[in-house]
Amino acid sequence: MKVKLTPLNIVSAICLTGAILLLVNKKQSLQETPNALIDLMAGLSVLAAIISFISDQIFRKFIPSVKKLWLVEGVLVSFIIILILIIKTSIR
């Protein structure tokens, strides 16, 4: 089985790593951050990893070319990052 590395795979790995680090370092985190907030952030990170994994599988099903897959998933990840930054700046 040939493993294809794609942008959404990378996002999934980063989200899972972030969730694990949040849960492992919960005791060593800042005292100002409540444990419930850390658990929520870890849960959302796991949810993001699951969504990105499922999205990657759907894109792989419909886009057989690796170059086109990288392009479509790269544009999607870029769009999501830009959207997060816009929302983050508008909330402040």
Residue pairs with C-beta under 8 A, 6 or more apart in sequence:
4 60
4 66
4 69
6 56
6 59
6 60
6 69
6 70
6 73
7 70
7 73
7 74
7 76
7 77
8 52
8 53
8 55
8 56
8 59
8 73
8 76
8 77
9 53
9 56
11 48
11 49
11 52
11 77
12 49
12 52
12 53
12 56
13 49
15 45
15 46
15 48
15 49
15 52
16 45
16 46
16 49
18 42
18 45
19 42
19 43
19 45
19 46
19 49
22 38
22 41
22 42
22 45
23 38
23 39
23 42
26 35
26 38
26 39
29 38
55 76
56 73
59 69
59 72
59 73
60 69
63 69
63 72
